[in-house]
Amino acid sequence: MNKPYSNFRATMAIARASFRAIWRSPSAVVFSLAFPLIFIVVFANIGGGGVTVDVGVAKTCDTNNVIYQALKRVPVVHLITKETTGQMESNLSRGNIDVIIDIRKNSSGFAAVPSPGQAPASSLTLNVKYTNSSPTKGGIFKSLLQSIFYQVNTGYANATHTAPPQLAEIKETTIKGRAYKYIDFILPGMLGFSLLSSGVFGTAFVFLSLRLTLVIKRFFATPVKRYSIVLGEAIARLVFALMGALFIILIGYYCFGFTLIHGFTTVLNMLVLSGIGLIIFMGFGFIISGVAKNESSIPPLSNIITMPQFLLSGTFFSVTAFPVWLQSISKALPLTYLNNAMREVAFEGAGLGEVTHELLILGIWFVIVYAVAVKTFRWE
């Protein structure tokens, strides 16, 4: 006796067949696993690319003096002025900020920024707070201060032929915090790289191929529902991506010391975020498969979507290292928010309820992407 037709079994059959096809595809394995692992190995061993020292500026800091103005002109120094005192202290302990400075005038007063060759009328008190979470960048900042002092004193001595007065009294403190290793930055970015590649390229190629080879048209001759075709492919890609994400996380944790602040719970949260990210990125793939005329047009269309996100979403380098106008573009990209959420969950121990801002932006992208996909996707 024949079993009654089940659309659920048909969906699972499509998912199993699609999963086997993905697993046997060299390009899927390379983009989802090989490339991210290669980047993790390389960047974890050489450290970060461009060095940027994030310096929090205390609310009581005097900014109208030669030291502060000199720091503003140093390219590697990123001055943070918009965070509250509590946020700066919290970020310093977590290693998200490398230094906090508080420059104050002494009671005798201090002249504004002096002209070239002119020494300050009296000294300043420079309070510098470091963290043992970021010893390397703290050392860089100390060297920068010494260089600034030397340049100011040299200019004064050359102009007056006398010994310069003390520029500032420095008071240094160091707080304890967790070390923020470069693997803690690069691994979430590589997860985003893997998910974006799989969602966009994989989905676009698969559905265009199914349409051009008339496989979808043959499905229409069977009782299989249209949504089963999409759902089956989506389930297969989701399972493959989550397996890849778990593999990358475990490699990072056991081989490179990637921080999982809450252990298994953190891994689960990262996998949930991976699933959300993949679903959104698959929407881009649906759009491309509907717009593309043939397989040769998929790579350029996909690169238009993926390349800006690979480069500008904090995948390889911190967004704070970019010019302000470029940071505005970064803040409009979905991968930026996925990467930020991943890092907050992994290193800072945030739960999904604490990354609601990132999830909200991703939700908005979900609505936009699938609204466009519905309009552009073609079955035949």
C-alpha positions as CSV (number, residue, x, y, z in Angstrom):
1,M,0.0,0.0,0.0
2,N,1.5,3.4,-1.0
3,K,2.0,5.9,1.7
4,P,0.1,9.2,1.3
5,Y,2.1,12.0,-0.2
6,S,3.8,14.2,2.5
7,N,5.1,17.6,1.6
8,F,7.3,17.5,4.7
9,R,9.1,14.3,3.5
10,A,9.5,15.9,0.1
11,T,11.1,19.0,1.7
12,M,13.5,16.8,3.8
13,A,14.4,14.8,0.7
14,I,15.3,18.0,-1.2
15,A,17.3,19.2,1.8
16,R,19.3,15.9,2.0
17,A,20.0,15.9,-1.7
18,S,21.1,19.6,-1.5
19,F,23.3,19.0,1.5
20,R,25.1,16.2,-0.3
21,A,25.6,18.5,-3.3
22,I,27.0,21.3,-1.1
23,W,29.3,18.9,0.7
24,R,30.7,17.6,-2.6
25,S,31.2,21.1,-4.0
26,P,34.8,22.2,-3.8
27,S,33.9,25.9,-4.0
28,A,31.4,25.6,-1.1
29,V,34.1,24.0,1.2
30,V,36.7,26.5,0.1
31,F,34.7,29.6,0.7
32,S,32.9,28.4,3.9
33,L,35.8,26.6,5.6
34,A,39.2,26.8,3.9
35,F,39.4,30.6,3.3
36,P,38.2,31.6,6.8
37,L,40.6,29.1,8.5
38,I,43.6,30.4,6.3
39,F,42.8,34.0,7.3
40,I,42.5,33.0,11.0
41,V,45.8,31.2,11.0
42,V,47.6,34.1,9.2
43,F,46.1,37.0,11.2
44,A,46.2,35.2,14.6
45,N,50.0,34.7,14.1
46,I,50.9,38.1,12.7
47,G,48.5,40.2,14.9
48,G,46.5,43.1,13.6
49,G,47.0,45.0,10.3
50,G,47.1,48.7,10.8
51,V,47.6,49.8,14.4
52,T,45.1,52.1,16.0
53,V,45.3,53.2,19.7
54,D,41.8,53.9,21.0
55,V,42.1,56.7,23.6
56,G,39.1,57.7,25.7
57,V,39.0,61.4,26.6
58,A,37.6,62.0,30.1
59,K,34.7,64.5,30.4
60,T,36.9,66.7,32.7
61,C,39.8,66.7,30.2
62,D,41.1,70.1,29.1
63,T,41.3,70.0,25.3
64,N,42.8,73.4,24.8
65,N,46.4,72.5,25.4
66,V,49.5,71.5,23.5
67,I,49.4,67.8,24.5
68,Y,45.8,67.2,23.4
69,Q,46.2,69.2,20.2
70,A,49.3,67.1,19.4
71,L,47.5,63.9,20.0
72,K,44.7,65.0,17.6
73,R,47.4,65.2,14.8
74,V,48.7,61.6,15.4
75,P,47.2,59.3,12.7
76,V,47.3,56.1,14.8
77,V,45.4,57.8,17.8
78,H,41.6,57.5,17.7
79,L,40.2,59.9,20.3
80,I,36.9,58.8,21.8
81,T,34.9,61.7,23.2
82,K,31.2,60.8,22.9
83,E,31.1,57.9,25.4
84,T,30.0,58.4,29.0
85,T,32.5,57.9,31.9
86,G,30.9,54.6,32.8
87,Q,31.1,53.3,29.2
88,M,34.8,54.3,28.9
89,E,35.7,52.6,32.2
90,S,33.8,49.5,31.2
91,N,35.4,49.4,27.7
92,L,38.8,50.0,29.2
93,S,38.4,46.9,31.5
94,R,37.3,44.9,28.5
95,G,40.1,46.0,26.3
96,N,37.8,47.8,23.8
97,I,39.6,51.1,24.8
98,D,43.3,51.1,25.2
99,V,43.9,54.2,27.3
100,I,41.8,56.9,29.1
101,I,43.4,60.4,29.4
102,D,42.4,63.3,31.7
103,I,44.5,66.5,31.2
104,R,44.0,69.2,33.8
105,K,45.4,72.6,34.4
106,N,47.4,73.1,37.6
107,S,46.2,75.7,40.0
108,S,48.6,78.3,38.6
109,G,46.8,78.0,35.3
110,F,48.0,77.0,31.9
111,A,48.1,78.9,28.6
112,A,46.2,77.8,25.6
113,V,48.0,76.1,22.7
114,P,51.4,78.0,22.5
115,S,52.8,79.3,19.3
116,P,55.8,77.5,17.7
117,G,58.8,77.6,19.9
118,Q,56.8,78.8,22.9
119,A,56.7,76.7,26.1
120,P,53.7,76.6,28.3
121,A,53.4,79.1,31.0
122,S,53.1,76.4,33.6
123,S,52.8,72.6,33.7
124,L,49.8,70.3,33.4
125,T,48.7,67.2,35.3
126,L,48.2,64.4,32.8
127,N,46.3,61.5,34.3
128,V,46.7,58.3,32.1
129,K,44.8,55.2,32.8
130,Y,46.0,52.0,31.1
131,T,44.7,48.4,31.1
132,N,46.6,45.2,31.2
133,S,44.1,43.9,28.6
134,S,46.0,46.0,26.0
135,P,49.7,46.3,27.1
136,T,51.1,46.6,23.6
137,K,49.0,49.6,22.6
138,G,49.5,51.1,26.0
139,G,53.2,50.9,25.3
140,I,52.7,52.6,21.9
141,F,50.8,55.4,23.6
142,K,53.6,55.9,26.1
143,S,56.1,56.2,23.3
144,L,53.8,58.7,21.5
145,L,53.7,60.9,24.7
146,Q,57.5,60.9,25.0
147,S,57.8,61.9,21.3
148,I,55.3,64.8,21.8
149,F,57.1,66.0,24.9
150,Y,60.4,65.8,23.1
151,Q,59.1,67.8,20.1
152,V,57.6,70.6,22.3
153,N,60.7,70.8,24.5
154,T,63.0,70.9,21.5
155,G,61.1,73.7,19.9
156,Y,61.2,75.7,23.1
157,A,64.9,75.2,23.6
158,N,65.8,76.1,20.0
159,A,63.8,79.3,20.3
160,T,64.9,80.5,23.7
161,H,68.3,78.7,24.1
162,T,67.2,77.8,27.6
163,A,66.1,74.6,29.3
164,P,62.3,74.2,28.9
165,P,60.2,74.0,32.0
166,Q,58.4,70.7,32.9
167,L,55.6,70.3,30.4
168,A,53.4,68.1,32.5
169,E,53.3,65.9,35.6
170,I,52.2,62.4,34.5
171,K,50.2,60.2,36.8
172,E,49.7,56.6,35.5
173,T,47.5,53.9,36.7
174,T,46.8,50.4,35.3
175,I,43.6,48.5,35.8
176,K,43.1,44.7,35.5
177,G,41.0,43.3,32.7
178,R,40.8,40.4,30.3
179,A,43.3,40.4,27.5
180,Y,41.7,41.2,24.2
181,K,43.6,39.0,21.7
182,Y,43.5,39.6,18.0
183,I,41.9,36.2,17.5
184,D,38.9,37.6,19.5
185,F,38.5,40.3,16.8
186,I,39.4,38.3,13.6
187,L,37.4,35.1,14.2
188,P,33.9,36.6,14.4
189,G,34.8,38.5,11.2
190,M,35.8,35.3,9.5
191,L,32.5,33.7,10.5
192,G,30.8,36.7,8.9
193,F,33.0,36.2,5.8
194,S,32.0,32.5,5.6
195,L,28.3,33.2,6.0
196,L,28.2,36.0,3.5
197,S,30.1,34.0,0.9
198,S,27.9,30.9,1.4
199,G,24.6,32.8,1.5
200,V,25.2,35.0,-1.6
201,F,27.3,33.0,-3.9
202,G,25.9,29.6,-3.0
203,T,22.2,30.5,-3.2
204,A,22.7,32.5,-6.4
205,F,24.5,29.8,-8.3
206,V,22.2,27.0,-7.1
207,F,18.9,28.6,-8.0
208,L,20.1,30.0,-11.3
209,S,21.4,26.5,-12.2
210,L,18.1,24.8,-11.2
211,R,16.2,27.3,-13.4
212,L,18.5,27.0,-16.4
213,T,18.6,23.2,-16.3
214,L,14.8,23.1,-16.0
215,V,15.0,21.2,-12.8
216,I,12.5,23.6,-11.1
217,K,10.2,23.2,-14.1
218,R,10.2,19.4,-13.6
219,F,9.4,19.9,-10.0
220,F,6.3,21.7,-11.0
221,A,5.1,18.4,-12.7
222,T,5.1,16.8,-9.2
223,P,3.0,17.5,-6.1
224,V,6.0,19.3,-4.5
225,K,5.1,22.8,-3.4
226,R,7.2,25.7,-4.4
227,Y,8.0,26.7,-0.9
228,S,9.4,23.2,-0.3
229,I,12.0,23.7,-3.0
230,V,13.2,27.0,-1.3
231,L,12.9,25.6,2.2
232,G,14.8,22.4,1.3
233,E,17.7,24.3,-0.1
234,A,17.6,26.7,2.8
235,I,17.7,23.9,5.4
236,A,20.6,22.2,3.7
237,R,22.6,25.5,3.4
238,L,21.8,26.4,7.0
239,V,22.9,23.0,8.4
240,F,26.1,23.1,6.4
241,A,26.9,26.7,7.5
242,L,26.2,26.0,11.2
243,M,28.5,22.9,11.0
244,G,31.2,25.1,9.5
245,A,30.6,27.9,12.1
246,L,30.9,25.4,14.9
247,F,34.1,23.9,13.4
248,I,35.7,27.4,13.0
249,I,34.7,28.4,16.6
250,L,36.2,25.2,18.1
251,I,39.4,25.5,16.0
252,G,39.8,29.1,17.2
253,Y,39.1,28.1,20.9
254,Y,41.4,25.1,21.1
255,C,44.2,26.2,18.8
256,F,44.4,30.0,19.2
257,G,42.7,30.7,22.5
258,F,39.6,32.4,21.2
259,T,37.5,33.8,24.1
260,L,34.2,32.1,24.8
261,I,33.3,33.9,28.0
262,H,30.3,31.7,28.9
263,G,31.5,28.5,27.2
264,F,28.7,26.4,25.7
265,T,26.1,29.1,26.1
266,T,28.3,31.5,24.1
267,V,28.7,29.0,21.4
268,L,24.9,28.5,21.1
269,N,24.4,32.2,20.9
270,M,27.0,32.6,18.2
271,L,25.3,29.8,16.2
272,V,21.9,31.5,16.5
273,L,23.5,34.7,15.2
274,S,25.1,32.7,12.4
275,G,21.7,31.3,11.4
276,I,20.1,34.8,11.4
277,G,23.0,36.2,9.3
278,L,22.9,33.4,6.8
279,I,19.1,33.7,6.2
280,I,19.6,37.4,5.5
281,F,22.5,36.8,3.1
282,M,20.6,34.1,1.3
283,G,18.1,36.8,0.4
284,F,20.8,38.6,-1.5
285,G,21.5,35.3,-3.3
286,F,17.8,35.1,-4.3
287,I,17.9,38.6,-5.7
288,I,21.0,37.9,-7.8
289,S,19.6,34.6,-9.1
290,G,16.5,36.4,-10.3
291,V,18.4,39.2,-11.9
292,A,21.3,37.2,-13.5
293,K,20.9,36.1,-17.1
294,N,23.5,33.4,-16.9
295,E,26.1,32.0,-14.6
296,S,28.9,34.2,-15.8
297,S,27.0,37.3,-14.6
298,I,26.7,36.0,-11.0
299,P,30.3,36.7,-9.8
300,P,30.3,40.4,-10.7
301,L,26.8,40.9,-9.3
302,S,27.7,39.0,-6.1
303,N,31.0,40.9,-5.7
304,I,29.1,44.2,-5.8
305,I,27.3,43.1,-2.7
306,T,30.0,41.1,-0.9
307,M,33.2,43.1,-1.5
308,P,32.1,46.4,0.3
309,Q,31.0,44.3,3.3
310,F,34.2,42.2,3.4
311,L,36.3,45.4,3.4
312,L,34.2,47.9,5.4
313,S,32.3,45.8,8.0
314,G,35.1,45.3,10.4
315,T,35.9,41.8,9.0
316,F,39.7,42.3,8.8
317,F,40.3,45.7,10.5
318,S,38.4,47.8,13.1
319,V,35.9,50.2,11.7
320,T,37.4,52.9,13.9
321,A,40.5,52.9,11.8
322,F,38.5,54.2,8.8
323,P,37.9,57.9,8.1
324,V,34.7,59.3,9.5
325,W,32.9,59.4,6.1
326,L,33.8,55.8,5.5
327,Q,32.6,54.8,8.9
328,S,29.1,56.1,7.9
329,I,29.0,53.7,5.0
330,S,30.2,50.8,7.3
331,K,27.3,51.5,9.7
332,A,24.8,50.9,6.9
333,L,26.0,47.4,6.1
334,P,24.4,44.3,7.6
335,L,27.6,42.4,8.1
336,T,28.9,45.2,10.4
337,Y,26.1,44.5,12.8
338,L,26.5,40.7,12.6
339,N,30.2,41.1,13.4
340,N,29.6,43.5,16.3
341,A,27.0,41.1,17.8
342,M,29.3,38.1,17.4
343,R,32.1,40.0,19.2
344,E,29.9,41.2,22.0
345,V,28.5,37.7,22.6
346,A,31.9,36.0,22.5
347,F,34.2,38.4,24.4
348,E,31.9,40.5,26.4
349,G,29.5,37.7,27.4
350,A,26.4,39.5,26.1
351,G,23.3,37.5,25.7
352,L,21.0,37.8,22.7
353,G,18.8,40.1,24.7
354,E,21.7,42.5,25.0
355,V,22.4,42.8,21.3
356,T,18.9,44.0,20.4
357,H,20.2,47.0,18.6
358,E,22.2,44.8,16.2
359,L,19.3,42.4,15.8
360,L,16.9,45.2,15.1
361,I,19.1,46.5,12.2
362,L,19.5,42.9,10.9
363,G,15.7,42.6,11.1
364,I,15.3,45.7,9.0
365,W,17.7,44.3,6.4
366,F,15.7,41.1,6.4
367,V,12.5,42.9,5.5
368,I,14.2,45.0,2.8
369,V,16.1,42.1,1.2
370,Y,13.2,39.7,1.0
371,A,10.8,42.4,-0.2
372,V,13.2,42.9,-3.1
373,A,13.7,39.1,-3.5
374,V,10.0,38.5,-3.9
375,K,9.8,41.1,-6.7
376,T,12.9,39.8,-8.6
377,F,13.0,36.1,-8.0
378,R,11.9,34.0,-11.0
379,W,11.0,30.3,-11.1
380,E,11.5,29.9,-14.9
